[in-house]
Amino acid sequence: MKLSWIEGDEAFGFIYLIGTSGEKESDFAGAAEIVYNPKGYRMYALPNVWDKEGLGKKEITFFFPGYINYAGCYNDNGVSDVTKSLLRILIDRYNVKYNSTDINTITRTIAEVPITPQEALLRVKSNFFPTAQLNERINQLDANPSIYDDIYTGTLVFDANNEVIFQPTNAVPIRNFPHDANNKEEGTLEIFSLPQKNNNGKVIENRYIAGIDPYD
């Protein structure tokens, strides 16, 4: 629902109401733009005290979390027992996560009773990936552009002993997709943690995980 009263540069009334993205095909990109950039849309900006550290932005519109006025968790005066309601919400999420086979069920449960604005704006779509955790990681990356500074980029080559070693290069990894239509981006190998070696100078086995994005 949206009602507005603006005359010239003067905005003397603005009401904007949104719910959570609990439905399967909801895409709250537009809502997220307004929520996290309130001043650009003549919205009253508040300090973002709801999102986890390093997520979201410093300013935000008003957010009414799911643990406020949670049924059975407030007294006769309407004062919420935040600890009690948070425990109930987390227990419900635990039960859903470990007693259902559809990964989208837990995502929908989180979006319908959100604790943070990021949870309220989750995109609930059918997929096989943990949407909530991926969304949190995306926000961490967006909030901290220097997070890639300590990642090694390069290639693998054989040394004089015919052993594979990592050789740093200036190649640029592909982190944005889709890229240019000519599809000539080469990409590169990224290493988040260089392998540790044992006393014999050999890399310790069964300790590291390698991954590849085979998208063509």
Sequence and secondary structure as in RCSB ss.txt:
>XXXX:A:sequence
MKLSWIEGDEAFGFIYLIGTSGEKESDFAGAAEIVYNPKGYRMYALPNVWDKEGLGKKEITFFFPGYINYAGCYN
DNGVSDVTKSLLRILIDRYNVKYNSTDINTITRTIAEVPITPQEALLRVKSNFFPTAQLNERINQLDANPSIYDD
IYTGTLVFDANNEVIFQPTNAVPIRNFPHDANNKEEGTLEIFSLPQKNNNGKVIENRYIAGIDPYD
>XXXX:A:secstr
 EEEEEETTEEEEEEE      STT   HHHHHHHH GGGGT   EE  SS TTSS SEE     TTTT TTSB 
TT  B HHHHHHHHHHHHHHHHHS S HHHHHHHHHHS SSHHHHT      SS HHHHHHHHHHHHH GGGGTT
 EEEEEEE TTS EEEEE       SSS  TT      EEESS   B TTS B TT          
